[in-house]
Amino acid sequence: MLSQLSTPIIPTLPEQWSDWELTELIGAGTYGTVYKAQKKNDPNCVSAIKIINFPANENEANILLREHRGDILSASNYCSQLAEEFQREAEILHTLADCENVVAYQDFLMMPQEQQIGQTVYIQMEYLNSFSQYCVDNELQESDVIRLGVDICTALSACHKKGIIHRDIKPDNIMVSKDGKFKLGDFGVAKTVSKTLSSLSIKGTFSYMAPEVYFGQRTNKQADIYSVGMMLYRLMNNNHDPFIDTDKKIVYHKDKEYAMQQRMSGEPLPFPVTASPEFGDIILKACAFDRKKRYKTADEFLSDLKKLQQNKYCIKKKRRQLTKFQKRLVYCIMSVAVILGAALGVNQAVEFYNTIDKGKLRRIRGLDALQGWQACNRRNRRNRSNRTAERIHFFH
């Protein structure tokens, strides 16, 4: 009886897809649930079908109605607009069929929810293995993680050129083909679904989230680059976030909170413990807090990863980055130096002024002495002349 209670309920597909049947639950992610499906007349033909609800549950539906002041029609139209926007994103993804590192989308269906205000979206895509299962079956080496980076950056490059930003890159959204090729899925989902309802309904994976996304700032394609870099960082850091002791077997919530605070405060990330110097240098650049120091495009990131694969990547010499404490210490020292310099400058100016005054006084005294000496000489010459004249007169 317990096993029956724990067995997930497999939903039935709409009539439009009646030739397909859902057979098992693959996984439930942030923005939907994925099932394995097979064709009824061809068991060898399998696909993955993702089901996304707008709103996701009854609680979100109540929040939505409250925000629309109980107007069911207004709330229903809002959900329809979100679903249509997502449909446009999915249609763009069909143009990426030639990119082998993006999960292929095969079909799309949007249906209104029965006796509800929302919409249900069905996405049919190629059936692949999950990255988590791949990690269980294979021990990842650095070369595998580099290859993962190359494949995902290839997918990002193709999608960014179409104007699609993922915003939720994480291992759960990475799939693996039978030949070991890594593929990125769920493009467009995060960007659309994150607009639903209020901030209470916005979900995300903080471990891979870029600072600008975390702070609600304007985001661009560099947010995806950061997320890929953070995913590679964790894989080369014993699956631990930055600022968490990699020897810890049990990571507590307070550890994750501290790590998040450090990362979002702009503290320089520690070097990933199992990465080579070259690979670590690339990862840290991708995860730079300052977007100006981060890779500008996925192509730049991809180029360095390919150089690393070919052993052609060289670490560029750069200035040592100071911590916030060191920066404050330098600022304090410089401030004290400026104050001392100003004080010394005033003292020197006063001394110089006094020296000038003393010099003038010496010059004045010296002039007086010279004039006195000259006057004395004149008196002496007059006296000698007078004595000479007296002697001459005496002899005459």
SEKOLTOR-112473 format. One record per residue (C-alpha): x, y, z; residue number from 1; residue in one letter. Coordinates in pm, 1 decimal, padded with zeros to 6 digits. Example, Ala and Ser with C-alpha at 12.3 -4.5 7.8 and 13.67 -1.06 7.14 Angstrom:
# SEKOLTOR-112473
x  y  z  seq  type
01230.0  -00450.0  00780.0  1  a
01367.0  -00106.0  00714.0  2  s
This chain:
# SEKOLTOR-112473
x  y  z  seq  type
00000.0  00000.0  00000.0  1  m
00288.6  00237.8  00077.9  2  l
00440.7  00173.2  -00263.6  3  s
00107.3  00258.8  -00424.8  4  q
00087.8  00585.8  -00233.9  5  l
00442.1  00683.0  -00337.3  6  s
00385.5  00603.4  -00705.2  7  t
00347.4  00931.7  -00897.8  8  p
00029.7  00984.7  -01097.4  9  i
00101.1  00989.1  -01470.7  10  i
-00127.7  01240.0  -01644.9  11  p
-00304.8  01179.1  -01975.6  12  t
-00201.7  01377.0  -02280.9  13  l
-00452.0  01596.8  -02470.0  14  p
-00647.5  01452.8  -02762.3  15  e
-00416.8  01627.8  -03011.4  16  q
-00137.6  01398.2  -02894.3  17  w
-00348.9  01087.2  -02846.6  18  s
-00100.8  00874.7  -03042.4  19  d
00152.7  00931.1  -02759.9  20  w
00146.3  00788.1  -02409.7  21  e
00338.1  00898.8  -02098.8  22  l
00512.5  00597.5  -01946.7  23  t
00720.9  00726.2  -01655.4  24  e
00825.8  01033.5  -01463.2  25  l
01177.2  01151.8  -01550.8  26  i
01200.6  01446.9  -01316.7  27  g
01037.8  01761.4  -01178.5  28  a
01231.0  02082.8  -01224.7  29  g
01187.6  02445.7  -01129.7  30  t
00951.4  02519.0  -01416.8  31  y
00773.4  02193.8  -01492.6  32  g
00761.4  01815.9  -01491.5  33  t
00922.7  01590.8  -01752.4  34  v
00788.8  01249.7  -01854.6  35  y
00909.5  00979.0  -02085.5  36  k
00664.6  00916.8  -02369.6  37  a
00638.3  00655.8  -02642.2  38  q
00427.8  00619.1  -02950.5  39  k
00143.1  00373.3  -02904.7  40  k
00198.3  00205.6  -03240.0  41  n
00579.0  00213.4  -03217.7  42  d
00729.4  00140.3  -02871.7  43  p
01080.6  00208.2  -03007.0  44  n
00986.6  00568.6  -03084.7  45  c
01038.2  00759.5  -02758.9  46  v
01043.4  01126.5  -02662.2  47  s
01045.9  01343.1  -02353.5  48  a
00743.0  01562.0  -02283.0  49  i
00760.6  01853.1  -02044.4  50  k
00441.5  01987.7  -01888.7  51  i
00436.0  02344.5  -01755.2  52  i
00139.2  02506.6  -01582.1  53  n
00066.6  02880.7  -01572.7  54  f
00013.6  02931.0  -01277.0  55  p
00202.5  02637.9  -01128.9  56  a
-00038.4  02551.5  -00847.8  57  n
-00346.5  02660.6  -00658.0  58  e
-00149.3  02886.6  -00425.2  59  n
-00006.7  03082.4  -00717.8  60  e
-00353.5  03099.1  -00873.3  61  a
-00487.4  03259.8  -00553.6  62  n
-00201.7  03509.6  -00550.2  63  i
-00269.3  03593.7  -00913.8  64  l
-00640.2  03650.2  -00848.2  65  l
-00555.6  03871.6  -00552.7  66  r
-00319.7  04079.4  -00766.3  67  e
-00592.8  04117.1  -01028.7  68  h
-00850.4  04207.8  -00759.1  69  r
-01052.8  03895.4  -00816.9  70  g
-01103.0  03960.6  -01187.9  71  d
-01094.1  03605.7  -01333.0  72  i
-01092.9  03724.2  -01695.1  73  l
-00799.8  03960.9  -01635.3  74  s
-00597.7  03689.9  -01456.6  75  a
-00677.9  03437.3  -01729.8  76  s
-00566.3  03680.1  -02002.5  77  n
-00241.7  03740.5  -01814.3  78  y
-00164.2  03365.6  -01806.0  79  c
-00253.3  03334.4  -02175.0  80  s
-00008.7  03614.4  -02262.5  81  q
00270.2  03440.0  -02070.7  82  l
00198.0  03109.4  -02241.6  83  a
00194.9  03277.8  -02583.6  84  e
00525.0  03449.8  -02508.0  85  e
00672.7  03115.0  -02415.1  86  f
00534.6  02969.7  -02736.8  87  q
00721.0  03236.4  -02933.4  88  r
01041.3  03143.1  -02748.6  89  e
00983.8  02774.9  -02829.7  90  a
00926.7  02857.6  -03196.2  91  e
01262.0  03037.0  -03207.0  92  i
01423.6  02724.6  -03065.3  93  l
01300.5  02528.7  -03365.7  94  h
01543.6  02736.8  -03571.6  95  t
01828.7  02594.8  -03358.9  96  l
01775.8  02241.4  -03481.6  97  a
02114.1  02254.3  -03655.4  98  d
02294.1  02312.9  -03321.5  99  c
02376.8  01969.8  -03187.0  100  e
02436.4  02101.9  -02834.6  101  n
02080.6  02226.6  -02784.9  102  v
01805.0  01981.4  -02692.9  103  v
01588.3  01942.8  -03002.7  104  a
01229.5  02060.7  -02960.7  105  y
00995.1  01845.9  -03168.3  106  q
00645.4  01978.5  -03097.8  107  d
00453.3  02227.6  -02889.1  108  f
00097.2  02243.1  -02756.1  109  l
-00087.2  02496.9  -02541.0  110  m
-00417.2  02413.7  -02371.7  111  m
-00644.1  02606.3  -02130.0  112  p
-00676.4  02446.6  -01788.6  113  q
-01016.8  02294.4  -01714.7  114  e
-01215.7  02499.8  -01463.2  115  q
-00902.5  02707.8  -01398.1  116  q
-00775.3  03051.5  -01497.2  117  i
-00443.9  02932.1  -01640.9  118  g
-00283.0  02756.5  -01932.9  119  q
-00092.1  02428.5  -01963.1  120  t
00203.0  02406.1  -02201.0  121  v
00324.1  02074.5  -02345.0  122  y
00671.2  02054.3  -02501.7  123  i
00790.3  01747.9  -02685.7  124  q
01166.4  01707.1  -02716.0  125  m
01423.9  01442.7  -02787.9  126  e
01470.5  01180.4  -02517.8  127  y
01813.3  01200.9  -02354.3  128  l
01990.2  01090.1  -02038.2  129  n
02022.0  01335.4  -01751.7  130  s
02360.3  01479.7  -01659.6  131  f
02317.5  01365.5  -01298.6  132  s
02277.3  01005.2  -01413.3  133  q
02579.5  01045.9  -01640.7  134  y
02786.2  01156.2  -01337.8  135  c
02671.0  00849.0  -01145.0  136  v
02773.5  00616.0  -01428.3  137  d
03100.1  00795.7  -01513.4  138  n
03376.9  00945.5  -01301.6  139  e
03431.2  01295.1  -01436.5  140  l
03788.0  01395.4  -01521.1  141  q
03902.1  01749.9  -01591.1  142  e
03896.7  01675.2  -01963.9  143  s
03527.6  01578.1  -01933.0  144  d
03444.4  01900.8  -01750.7  145  v
03631.0  02102.8  -02015.3  146  i
03433.9  01919.8  -02285.7  147  r
03113.4  02000.6  -02097.3  148  l
03212.3  02367.7  -02100.4  149  g
03285.5  02358.2  -02473.6  150  v
02950.4  02194.7  -02555.3  151  d
02743.2  02427.1  -02337.6  152  i
02924.8  02739.3  -02462.4  153  c
02854.4  02620.9  -02817.3  154  t
02485.3  02601.5  -02728.5  155  a
02496.9  02945.0  -02563.2  156  l
02666.9  03099.5  -02864.0  157  s
02393.9  02974.6  -03097.6  158  a
02110.1  03086.8  -02868.6  159  c
02254.5  03425.7  -02778.9  160  h
02279.3  03504.5  -03148.7  161  k
01902.5  03443.8  -03163.8  162  k
01849.8  03678.2  -02870.5  163  g
01760.2  03402.0  -02622.7  164  i
01892.6  03425.3  -02266.9  165  i
01859.8  03113.0  -02053.7  166  h
01893.9  03251.7  -01696.5  167  r
01871.6  02910.7  -01529.8  168  d
02177.6  02713.9  -01636.0  169  i
02252.6  02431.0  -01394.4  170  k
02332.1  02056.9  -01409.5  171  p
01959.3  01971.2  -01397.4  172  d
01916.6  02138.6  -01736.1  173  n
02206.1  01951.4  -01897.4  174  i
02126.7  01636.7  -02093.4  175  m
02361.0  01379.2  -02248.2  176  v
02316.1  01195.9  -02577.1  177  s
02408.2  00832.7  -02633.8  178  k
02738.0  00933.6  -02793.7  179  d
02831.9  01143.6  -02486.7  180  g
02749.8  01486.9  -02627.4  181  k
02629.7  01740.9  -02371.1  182  f
02313.9  01936.3  -02456.5  183  k
02145.1  02234.1  -02296.4  184  l
01770.0  02229.7  -02244.5  185  g
01492.9  02454.3  -02112.2  186  d
01591.0  02760.4  -02314.7  187  f
01338.4  03039.6  -02290.5  188  g
01151.7  02877.8  -02001.7  189  v
01322.5  03065.6  -01720.2  190  a
01291.2  03403.7  -01889.1  191  k
00917.7  03365.2  -01937.6  192  t
00812.7  03182.6  -01623.4  193  v
01008.0  03417.9  -01396.1  194  s
00751.9  03686.2  -01490.6  195  k
00462.8  03495.1  -01339.9  196  t
00276.7  03627.3  -01041.7  197  l
00473.0  03794.5  -00764.9  198  s
00821.8  03762.0  -00623.4  199  s
00690.6  03477.3  -00407.2  200  l
00658.0  03256.5  -00713.1  201  s
00997.1  03333.1  -00867.9  202  i
01221.9  03032.9  -00833.2  203  k
01584.0  02988.6  -00917.9  204  g
01902.5  02808.3  -00830.8  205  t
02111.7  03044.9  -00620.2  206  f
02426.5  02832.8  -00644.0  207  s
02463.3  02921.4  -01013.0  208  y
02293.8  03261.5  -01015.0  209  m
02483.9  03566.8  -01140.6  210  a
02507.8  03861.5  -00896.4  211  p
02311.9  04091.1  -01128.0  212  e
02024.9  03840.3  -01135.6  213  v
02038.1  03801.3  -00757.1  214  y
02017.0  04179.0  -00704.3  215  f
01742.1  04222.3  -00963.5  216  g
01957.0  04435.2  -01192.2  217  q
01933.3  04447.8  -01568.9  218  r
02073.8  04124.6  -01711.1  219  t
02223.4  04021.1  -02040.7  220  n
02398.1  03719.7  -02191.7  221  k
02685.1  03755.1  -01941.1  222  q
02452.6  03616.8  -01672.3  223  a
02450.1  03285.2  -01862.1  224  d
02829.7  03293.1  -01888.8  225  i
02854.5  03335.6  -01511.2  226  y
02620.3  03040.9  -01452.1  227  s
02823.8  02813.7  -01679.9  228  v
03142.6  02921.5  -01504.0  229  g
02989.7  02850.8  -01162.8  230  m
02873.0  02507.9  -01280.0  231  m
03227.7  02424.3  -01393.4  232  l
03361.9  02569.8  -01066.6  233  y
03152.3  02335.3  -00852.9  234  r
03248.8  02033.3  -01063.3  235  l
03617.5  02117.9  -01006.4  236  m
03564.2  02202.8  -00638.4  237  n
03437.1  01868.3  -00505.2  238  n
03079.3  01980.2  -00579.8  239  n
03105.0  02255.1  -00316.8  240  h
03017.7  02622.2  -00349.8  241  d
03298.1  02877.7  -00316.6  242  p
03388.9  02965.4  00045.3  243  f
03275.6  02624.4  00174.3  244  i
03540.0  02387.2  00307.9  245  d
03577.1  02118.6  00041.0  246  t
03664.2  01859.5  00306.4  247  d
03322.6  01896.6  00466.7  248  k
03105.7  01592.5  00408.6  249  k
02793.6  01758.7  00546.0  250  i
02716.8  02113.9  00434.3  251  v
02466.9  02296.8  00653.1  252  y
02229.0  02574.5  00553.4  253  h
02433.9  02831.2  00747.1  254  k
02740.4  02729.7  00541.2  255  d
02550.1  02793.2  00219.2  256  k
02421.2  03126.4  00348.7  257  e
02773.0  03238.1  00440.9  258  y
02906.2  03127.7  00101.5  259  a
02628.1  03316.5  -00076.3  260  m
02694.0  03634.7  00123.7  261  q
03065.0  03620.1  00044.0  262  q
03003.7  03559.6  -00324.4  263  r
02741.0  03832.7  -00359.0  264  m
02956.5  04082.9  -00168.2  265  s
03217.1  04062.0  -00444.3  266  g
03479.4  03871.9  -00245.7  267  e
03732.7  03711.7  -00487.3  268  p
03654.5  03342.5  -00530.5  269  l
03903.0  03085.8  -00396.9  270  p
04073.4  02874.2  -00660.1  271  f
03877.4  02552.9  -00740.3  272  p
04070.6  02280.8  -00558.3  273  v
04096.6  02013.4  -00830.7  274  t
04137.0  02240.3  -01134.2  275  a
04463.9  02287.8  -01319.9  276  s
04606.6  02644.2  -01309.3  277  p
04496.0  02710.0  -01667.3  278  e
04143.9  02573.3  -01627.2  279  f
04102.8  02748.9  -01293.7  280  g
04206.8  03078.3  -01453.5  281  d
03935.9  03040.0  -01720.6  282  i
03671.7  02945.5  -01463.5  283  i
03748.9  03242.8  -01238.0  284  l
03727.9  03482.2  -01532.2  285  k
03386.2  03341.7  -01625.1  286  a
03275.2  03383.9  -01260.4  287  c
03405.2  03738.0  -01216.9  288  a
03177.4  03950.1  -00996.3  289  f
03247.6  04257.7  -01207.8  290  d
03093.7  04208.7  -01552.4  291  r
03372.4  04417.0  -01706.4  292  k
03621.0  04147.0  -01602.6  293  k
03398.7  03861.2  -01718.7  294  r
03388.5  03708.2  -02066.9  295  y
03182.6  03939.2  -02287.4  296  k
03044.0  03664.6  -02510.2  297  t
03006.7  03287.1  -02511.8  298  a
03239.9  03280.0  -02813.0  299  d
03523.3  03431.6  -02607.3  300  e
03464.7  03174.4  -02333.9  301  f
03448.4  02895.2  -02593.6  302  l
03770.0  03010.9  -02760.5  303  s
03971.4  02985.2  -02437.2  304  d
03825.9  02642.1  -02356.4  305  l
03923.6  02513.5  -02700.7  306  k
04274.7  02654.7  -02657.5  307  k
04293.0  02467.6  -02327.4  308  l
04189.2  02145.2  -02499.7  309  q
04475.1  02195.7  -02745.0  310  q
04723.3  02288.9  -02467.6  311  n
04759.5  02635.3  -02619.0  312  k
04608.6  02841.0  -02339.1  313  y
04847.4  03067.9  -02147.5  314  c
04767.7  03242.7  -01821.0  315  i
04791.7  03617.1  -01860.3  316  k
04983.2  03798.0  -01590.3  317  k
04757.2  04029.4  -01398.2  318  k
04770.0  04247.7  -01094.9  319  r
04702.3  04085.7  -00765.5  320  r
04346.2  04155.3  -00654.2  321  q
04310.8  04300.2  -00308.0  322  l
04041.3  04192.2  -00066.8  323  t
03797.3  04449.0  00070.4  324  k
03990.3  04461.3  00399.3  325  f
04318.2  04518.4  00214.9  326  q
04159.7  04793.5  00004.7  327  k
04031.4  04967.1  00317.3  328  r
04372.8  04932.2  00484.2  329  l
04547.4  05086.5  00181.2  330  v
04292.1  05368.9  00177.3  331  y
04352.0  05441.0  00547.1  332  c
04731.3  05438.8  00501.9  333  i
04705.3  05672.6  00203.2  334  m
04475.6  05907.7  00397.6  335  s
04719.2  05920.0  00689.5  336  v
05007.7  05977.6  00447.1  337  a
04822.2  06268.1  00285.4  338  v
04747.7  06425.7  00624.5  339  i
05108.9  06381.5  00744.0  340  l
05238.0  06511.0  00413.5  341  g
05018.4  06817.4  00441.2  342  a
05135.9  06880.5  00799.0  343  a
05502.2  06840.1  00703.4  344  l
05448.1  07066.0  00407.8  345  g
05313.3  07342.8  00631.5  346  v
05608.6  07308.1  00869.7  347  n
05856.4  07322.2  00582.5  348  q
05681.9  07628.3  00443.1  349  a
05705.1  07804.1  00780.2  350  v
06073.5  07708.6  00813.8  351  e
06143.8  07829.1  00462.6  352  f
05969.8  08157.6  00535.1  353  y
06170.9  08197.6  00855.5  354  n
06489.5  08113.1  00667.4  355  t
06414.1  08383.2  00413.3  356  i
06352.9  08633.3  00691.0  357  d
06680.6  08538.2  00865.6  358  k
06864.3  08564.8  00537.6  359  g
06732.5  08912.2  00484.5  360  k
06838.6  09001.9  00835.8  361  l
07184.1  08861.1  00779.0  362  r
07211.1  09050.5  00453.9  363  r
07102.4  09370.4  00624.2  364  i
07350.9  09319.4  00909.4  365  r
07621.7  09230.7  00663.3  366  g
07555.5  09549.8  00466.5  367  l
07574.1  09756.8  00780.6  368  d
07902.8  09593.0  00874.9  369  a
08045.8  09655.3  00529.5  370  l
07945.7  10018.7  00539.6  371  q
08094.8  10051.0  00889.7  372  g
08415.6  09890.5  00774.1  373  w
08436.2  10122.7  00474.9  374  q
08374.1  10426.7  00694.9  375  a
08643.0  10308.7  00935.4  376  c
08887.1  10269.2  00647.2  377  n
08809.0  10619.1  00531.2  378  r
08875.8  10758.0  00879.5  379  r
09198.5  10562.2  00901.3  380  n
09312.8  10696.7  00563.0  381  r
09227.7  11052.8  00670.2  382  r
09415.4  11005.2  00995.2  383  n
09723.2  10870.1  00815.3  384  r
09713.3  11159.3  00572.4  385  s
09691.5  11409.9  00856.4  386  n
09988.1  11251.9  01039.6  387  r
10198.2  11254.9  00722.6  388  t
10117.3  11619.7  00666.2  389  a
10219.0  11705.9  01022.7  390  e
10557.1  11529.6  00983.2  391  r
10635.6  11716.3  00664.7  392  i
10550.0  12046.1  00829.8  393  h
10771.5  11957.3  01124.5  394  f
11080.3  11902.1  00909.3  395  f
11027.3  12225.6  00724.1  396  h
